[in-house]
């Protein structure tokens, strides 16, 4: 189950992903799909909503960072993805552009782009439209190439990059 997709989206429970079959998703009944929604999708989004509600109740203006990773090569097509960090958005590009600018300035060796490898939209995405756009809070979907975060040193480096960029971007908004 992909909890970043609208539950009703075809690819929320895919049978194949980039050419790899996912047998446990074959021929799911409506009841089995609903159970996954109740056990995985809904609790994830309820937790995000509750955290944002708490922050706003305390008079804080929360920021939503939705962080994902992507493969460097698409198995099915052979497409090589040289981008290292994508700052993705739908309607509101402010945080994405601010973070991209900070990364390009502070870490010029990092290959960055807006809306690469994916662009956010209402059909294929849920977290940004539901929790960021509807609340009108600063938000971004960050996509980090997963070979760069496959070990602890890479994870620490990217945690530093993301934290630095987020702090700088929010300060400049």
C-alpha positions in Angstrom: 0.0 0.0 0.0 1.3 3.4 -1.0 0.1 5.8 1.7 1.1 8.8 -0.4 -1.6 8.0 -3.0 -5.3 8.6 -2.6 -6.7 5.4 -1.4 -9.0 5.1 -4.4 -6.1 5.6 -6.9 -5.4 2.6 -9.1 -1.7 2.6 -8.1 -2.3 2.8 -4.3 -1.9 -1.0 -4.2 0.0 -1.8 -7.4 0.3 -5.3 -8.7 3.6 -4.4 -10.4 6.1 -1.6 -9.7 8.8 -0.8 -12.3 8.4 -4.2 -13.8 8.6 -6.1 -10.4 5.5 -8.1 -9.6 4.0 -7.8 -6.1 2.1 -11.1 -5.7 0.4 -10.2 -2.4 -1.4 -7.4 -4.3 -2.8 -9.7 -7.0 -6.6 -10.1 -7.0 -7.3 -8.3 -3.7 -10.9 -8.3 -2.7 -12.7 -5.0 -1.9 -12.6 -6.1 1.7 -8.9 -6.7 1.7 -8.2 -3.3 0.1 -10.4 -1.7 2.7 -8.6 -3.5 5.5 -5.3 -2.1 4.2 -6.8 1.4 4.2 -7.9 1.0 7.8 -4.6 -0.5 9.0 -2.1 1.5 7.0 -3.4 4.5 5.0 -5.8 6.0 7.5 -3.6 5.8 10.7 -0.7 7.4 8.8 -2.8 10.3 7.7 -4.6 10.6 11.0 -1.2 10.9 12.7 -0.1 13.7 10.3 -3.4 15.5 10.9 -3.1 15.2 14.6 0.5 16.5 14.6 -0.4 19.5 12.5 -3.5 20.2 14.6 -1.4 20.2 17.8 1.1 22.6 16.3 -1.6 25.0 15.0 -3.5 24.8 18.4 -0.3 26.0 20.1 -0.2 29.0 17.7 2.6 27.6 15.6 2.8 27.7 11.9 3.8 24.1 10.9 5.7 23.2 7.8 5.1 19.9 5.9 8.2 18.0 4.6 7.1 14.9 2.8 10.3 12.9 2.2 10.6 10.0 -0.3 13.4 8.3 -2.2 13.6 7.1 -5.8 15.7 4.7 -7.7 18.7 5.9 -9.8 17.8 3.6 -12.7 14.3 2.6 -13.8 14.5 -1.2 -14.3 11.7 -1.3 -16.8 12.9 1.4 -19.2 16.6 1.7 -18.3 16.2 5.5 -17.7 19.1 6.8 -15.7 18.1 9.4 -13.2 21.1 11.6 -12.5 19.2 14.0 -10.3 20.0 13.7 -6.6 17.3 15.8 -5.0 13.9 16.8 -6.4 11.9 19.5 -4.7 8.4 18.8 -5.8 5.2 20.8 -5.6 1.7 21.1 -7.0 0.1 24.5 -6.7 2.3 26.2 -4.2 6.0 26.3 -5.1 7.3 28.6 -2.4 8.9 26.0 -0.1 10.2 23.9 -2.9 11.9 26.8 -4.7 13.3 28.2 -1.4 14.8 24.8 -0.4 16.1 24.2 -3.9 17.8 27.6 -3.9 19.4 26.9 -0.5 20.7 23.5 -1.5 22.1 25.0 -4.8 23.9 27.7 -2.8 25.1 25.7 0.3 25.7 22.4 -1.5 26.5 23.3 -5.2 27.7 19.7 -5.9 24.2 18.3 -5.3 22.3 17.8 -8.6 18.8 19.4 -8.0 15.7 20.2 -9.8 12.1 21.2 -9.3 9.4 18.5 -9.9 11.9 15.8 -10.8 11.6 12.8 -10.8 8.0 13.5 -10.1 5.5 16.4 -10.0 2.8 16.4 -7.4 -0.8 16.3 -8.6 -4.2 15.6 -7.2 -4.6 12.3 -8.9 -1.4 10.5 -7.9 -0.6 12.3 -4.6 -2.3 12.6 -1.3 -0.1 14.0 1.5 0.7 17.4 -0.1 -2.8 18.1 -1.4 -4.5 16.8 1.8 -2.3 18.1 4.5 -0.3 21.0 2.9 -2.5 22.6 0.4 -5.8 22.3 2.3 -4.2 23.8 5.4 -2.4 26.5 3.4 0.9 25.7 5.2 4.3 25.7 3.6 5.0 22.2 2.1 7.2 20.3 -0.2 7.7 16.7 -1.4 11.4 15.9 -1.3 12.7 13.1 -3.5 16.2 11.8 -2.6 17.9 9.3 -4.9 18.0 6.2 -2.8 21.6 5.1 -3.6 22.7 8.2 -1.7 21.0 7.2 1.5 21.7 3.5 1.5 24.1 3.6 4.4 24.5 5.6 7.7 27.0 8.1 6.4 24.8 8.9 3.4 21.7 9.2 5.7 23.6 11.5 8.0 24.8 13.7 5.1 21.3 14.0 3.7 19.7 14.7 7.1 22.1 17.6 7.3 21.3 18.8 3.8 17.6 18.6 4.4 17.7 20.2 7.8 19.9 23.1 6.6 17.7 23.7 3.6 14.4 23.5 5.5 15.6 25.9 8.2 17.0 28.4 5.7 13.9 28.1 3.4 11.4 28.6 6.3 13.4 31.6 7.6 13.2 33.2 4.1 9.5 32.6 3.5 
